[in-house]
């Protein structure tokens, strides 16, 4: 058996990559991790200002990064954008279906602690169709459309890596978050299983990263508050909250040859919170 250099296993240099929701938070972390190791990365995001800012910053650091304003709920535009990036790179090696939105408050307030009073505005009887449908449209249907667009290219290549951002919330109900978020993330996780089974015969792997409590701008940036982080740290076994950088290693692993025999898996990164 030929010896393999571990460095070669984990290389992503030169790979053509797309990250949806890539201009901030977890998505931006994926972009930084992959581009920082030599991948060619295009971020899709609805926020033009953040795209311009982050693309400029990363290019100034010598990274091969591009950006495109895109809403994953516009499936025709998404298809066209994926086709364009694949044509520009000449290949499409990895796609991270990451774009997502907050679902607003759940039926209790607070993230941790003994007292979590009920929140009438998040109660089921006040949950509007508009609120429910918007979360499902972005967090579940947007994932479906992204994976579908990627599959069209990867099946022809007979290779590729698809990574979906799900959430610990898809496995464990968090009452401080609106219930549409849990439903969408659980649906995305099981859709990942379906896609992995279908695409395996074509050499394409499909996996998911399920973050726990990660400090990002989602939900108005509530996780950035020191008090929230301190309270959460007390209920997370590793004793601290997570940050996008905590997902870098797994993102690179799932995009690289090191994960070539792994498909249909949802890998949780939560500091042990789900325990």
C-alpha positions as CSV (number, residue, x, y, z in Angstrom):
1,X,0.0,0.0,0.0
2,X,1.4,3.4,-1.0
3,X,2.1,5.7,1.9
4,X,0.1,8.9,1.8
5,X,1.3,12.2,3.1
6,X,-1.3,13.4,5.6
7,X,-0.8,16.9,4.3
8,X,-2.0,15.8,0.9
9,X,-5.1,14.3,2.4
10,X,-6.2,17.6,3.9
11,X,-5.3,19.9,1.0
12,X,-8.0,22.1,-0.6
13,X,-5.6,24.1,-2.7
14,X,-7.0,25.0,-6.1
15,X,-10.5,23.6,-5.4
16,X,-13.4,25.6,-6.8
17,X,-15.8,26.2,-3.9
18,X,-19.1,28.0,-3.3
19,X,-20.4,29.1,0.1
20,X,-24.0,30.4,0.5
21,X,-24.5,32.9,3.3
22,X,-20.8,33.4,3.0
23,X,-20.4,37.1,4.0
24,X,-20.7,36.7,7.7
25,X,-20.8,34.3,10.6
26,X,-20.3,30.6,10.1
27,X,-20.3,31.0,6.3
28,X,-17.6,33.6,6.4
29,X,-15.7,31.2,8.6
30,X,-15.9,28.5,5.9
31,X,-14.7,31.0,3.3
32,X,-11.7,32.1,5.5
33,X,-10.8,28.5,6.3
34,X,-10.9,27.2,2.7
35,X,-9.5,30.3,0.9
36,X,-6.8,30.6,3.6
37,X,-5.6,27.1,2.5
38,X,-5.5,27.9,-1.2
39,X,-9.1,27.1,-2.4
40,X,-10.8,29.4,-4.9
41,X,-14.0,30.5,-3.1
42,X,-17.1,32.4,-4.2
43,X,-19.4,33.6,-1.5
44,X,-23.1,34.1,-2.2
45,X,-25.0,36.4,0.2
46,X,-27.9,38.9,0.2
47,X,-25.8,41.6,1.8
48,X,-23.9,43.5,-0.9
49,X,-22.1,45.8,1.6
50,X,-20.7,42.8,3.6
51,X,-19.8,41.0,0.4
52,X,-17.8,44.1,-0.9
53,X,-16.2,44.5,2.5
54,X,-15.2,40.9,3.1
55,X,-14.1,40.2,-0.5
56,X,-11.9,43.3,-0.4
57,X,-10.4,42.3,3.0
58,X,-9.6,38.7,1.9
59,X,-8.3,39.7,-1.5
60,X,-6.0,42.2,0.2
61,X,-4.6,39.3,2.2
62,X,-3.8,37.5,-1.1
63,X,-6.7,35.0,-1.1
64,X,-8.7,33.9,-4.2
65,X,-12.2,35.1,-3.1
66,X,-15.1,36.4,-5.1
67,X,-18.6,37.4,-4.1
68,X,-22.1,37.6,-5.7
69,X,-25.3,39.1,-4.3
70,X,-27.8,36.3,-4.2
71,X,-30.9,35.2,-2.4
72,X,-31.2,31.4,-2.1
73,X,-35.0,31.7,-2.3
74,X,-34.6,32.8,-6.0
75,X,-33.9,29.4,-7.4
76,X,-33.5,30.5,-11.0
77,X,-30.9,33.0,-10.0
78,X,-29.2,30.4,-7.8
79,X,-29.0,28.0,-10.7
80,X,-27.5,30.6,-13.0
81,X,-25.0,31.7,-10.3
82,X,-23.8,28.2,-9.7
83,X,-23.4,27.6,-13.4
84,X,-21.4,30.8,-13.8
85,X,-19.0,29.9,-10.9
86,X,-18.5,26.4,-12.2
87,X,-17.7,27.7,-15.7
88,X,-15.3,30.3,-14.3
89,X,-13.4,27.7,-12.2
90,X,-13.7,25.0,-14.8
91,X,-14.9,22.7,-12.0
92,X,-17.0,22.7,-8.9
93,X,-15.4,20.7,-6.1
94,X,-17.2,21.7,-3.0
95,X,-20.5,23.5,-2.2
96,X,-21.5,24.6,1.3
97,X,-25.2,25.1,1.6
98,X,-25.0,27.4,4.6
99,X,-27.4,30.3,4.1
100,X,-30.0,30.7,6.9
101,X,-32.0,33.1,8.9
102,X,-33.1,33.5,12.5
103,X,-36.7,32.4,13.2
104,X,-37.4,35.0,15.9
105,X,-38.2,34.3,19.5
106,X,-39.5,31.1,20.9
107,X,-42.0,30.5,23.6
108,X,-39.6,31.3,26.5
109,X,-37.1,34.0,27.0
110,X,-33.4,33.5,27.9
111,X,-30.9,30.9,26.8
112,X,-29.9,29.4,30.1
113,X,-30.6,29.5,33.8
114,X,-33.3,28.4,36.1
115,X,-35.8,31.2,35.2
116,X,-37.0,31.2,31.6
117,X,-40.4,32.9,31.6
118,X,-42.9,32.3,28.8
119,X,-42.8,34.7,25.8
120,X,-46.4,35.2,24.4
121,X,-45.1,36.6,21.2
122,X,-43.3,33.3,20.4
123,X,-46.3,31.1,21.4
124,X,-47.6,28.7,18.8
125,X,-51.0,30.5,18.5
126,X,-49.3,33.7,17.5
127,X,-46.9,32.1,15.0
128,X,-47.9,33.5,11.7
129,X,-47.8,31.8,8.3
130,X,-45.5,34.5,7.0
131,X,-43.0,33.9,9.7
132,X,-43.1,30.1,9.4
133,X,-42.9,30.1,5.6
134,X,-40.0,32.6,5.4
135,X,-37.8,30.4,7.7
136,X,-38.7,27.2,5.8
137,X,-38.1,29.0,2.4
138,X,-34.6,30.0,3.3
139,X,-33.4,27.4,5.8
140,X,-34.8,24.3,4.1
141,X,-35.9,25.1,0.5
142,X,-32.8,27.2,0.0
143,X,-30.7,24.2,1.0
144,X,-32.6,21.9,-1.4
145,X,-32.1,24.3,-4.3
146,X,-28.4,24.7,-3.5
147,X,-27.8,21.0,-3.4
148,X,-29.8,20.5,-6.5
149,X,-27.7,23.1,-8.4
150,X,-24.5,21.5,-7.2
151,X,-25.5,18.0,-8.1
152,X,-26.1,18.9,-11.7
153,X,-22.4,19.7,-12.0
154,X,-20.9,17.1,-9.6
155,X,-22.7,14.2,-11.2
156,X,-21.2,15.0,-14.5
157,X,-17.7,15.3,-13.0
158,X,-18.3,12.1,-10.9
159,X,-16.8,13.8,-7.9
160,X,-17.6,16.6,-5.4
161,X,-18.3,17.5,-1.8
162,X,-21.6,19.0,-0.6
163,X,-21.8,20.2,3.0
164,X,-25.0,21.5,4.6
165,X,-25.1,23.6,7.7
166,X,-27.8,22.1,10.0
167,X,-27.9,22.7,13.7
168,X,-28.0,21.1,17.1
169,X,-31.5,22.6,17.1
170,X,-32.5,20.0,14.6
171,X,-31.9,17.3,17.2
172,X,-32.8,19.1,20.4
173,X,-35.6,21.6,20.9
174,X,-34.4,25.0,22.1
175,X,-37.5,26.9,23.3
176,X,-35.8,30.3,23.0
177,X,-35.8,29.9,19.2
178,X,-39.0,29.9,17.1
179,X,-40.1,26.4,16.2
180,X,-39.8,26.9,12.4
181,X,-36.0,26.9,12.9
182,X,-36.0,23.4,14.5
183,X,-38.3,22.1,11.8
184,X,-36.2,23.5,9.0
185,X,-32.9,22.2,10.4
186,X,-34.3,18.7,11.1
187,X,-35.6,18.6,7.6
188,X,-32.3,19.7,6.2
189,X,-30.5,17.0,8.1
190,X,-32.8,14.2,6.8
191,X,-32.7,15.7,3.3
192,X,-28.9,15.4,3.6
193,X,-29.3,11.7,4.2
194,X,-31.5,11.4,1.0
195,X,-29.1,13.3,-1.1
196,X,-26.1,11.4,0.2
197,X,-27.7,8.1,-0.7
198,X,-28.7,9.2,-4.2
199,X,-25.4,10.8,-5.1
200,X,-23.0,8.2,-3.7
201,X,-23.1,6.2,-6.9
202,X,-21.7,9.3,-8.7
203,X,-18.7,9.8,-6.4
204,X,-20.3,12.8,-4.6
205,X,-20.4,13.0,-0.8
206,X,-23.0,14.9,1.2
207,X,-22.6,15.6,4.8
208,X,-23.7,18.2,7.4
209,X,-22.1,20.3,10.1
210,X,-24.5,20.9,13.0
211,X,-23.3,23.8,15.2
212,X,-24.4,24.4,18.7
213,X,-24.2,27.8,20.3
214,X,-21.9,29.8,18.0
215,X,-21.3,33.5,18.3
216,X,-22.5,35.2,15.1
217,X,-24.8,38.1,14.0
218,X,-27.8,35.9,13.6
219,X,-30.8,36.9,15.7
220,X,-29.6,40.5,16.0
221,X,-26.3,39.4,17.4
222,X,-27.7,38.3,20.8
223,X,-24.9,35.8,21.2
224,X,-22.3,38.6,21.3
225,X,-23.5,39.9,24.6
226,X,-21.1,39.0,27.4
227,X,-23.9,38.1,29.8
228,X,-25.4,35.6,27.3
229,X,-22.0,34.0,26.7
230,X,-21.3,33.8,30.4
231,X,-24.6,32.1,31.1
232,X,-24.3,29.7,28.2
233,X,-20.7,28.8,29.2
234,X,-22.1,27.5,32.5
235,X,-24.3,24.9,30.7
236,X,-21.8,23.8,28.0
237,X,-19.5,21.0,29.2
238,X,-16.4,22.5,27.7
239,X,-17.0,25.7,29.6
240,X,-17.2,28.2,26.8
241,X,-19.4,29.2,23.8
242,X,-18.3,28.5,20.2
243,X,-17.1,30.8,17.5
244,X,-16.9,30.3,13.7
245,X,-13.2,29.5,13.9
246,X,-14.2,26.3,15.8
247,X,-15.8,25.0,12.6
248,X,-12.7,25.7,10.4
249,X,-11.1,22.3,10.8
250,X,-14.2,20.3,10.0
251,X,-15.0,22.5,7.0
252,X,-11.6,21.8,5.5
253,X,-11.8,18.1,6.4
254,X,-15.2,17.7,4.7
255,X,-14.0,19.5,1.6
256,X,-10.8,17.5,1.3
257,X,-9.8,14.0,0.3
258,X,-9.5,13.1,3.9
259,X,-13.2,12.7,4.1
260,X,-13.6,10.7,0.8
261,X,-15.2,7.7,2.5
262,X,-17.6,9.7,4.7
263,X,-21.1,10.5,3.4
264,X,-24.6,10.9,4.9
265,X,-23.2,12.1,8.3
266,X,-24.3,15.0,10.5
267,X,-21.3,16.0,12.7
268,X,-22.2,18.1,15.8
269,X,-19.9,20.9,17.0
270,X,-21.3,22.1,20.3
271,X,-18.8,21.9,23.1
272,X,-20.9,19.0,24.5
273,X,-24.0,21.1,24.9
274,X,-26.2,18.4,23.3
275,X,-25.1,15.9,26.0
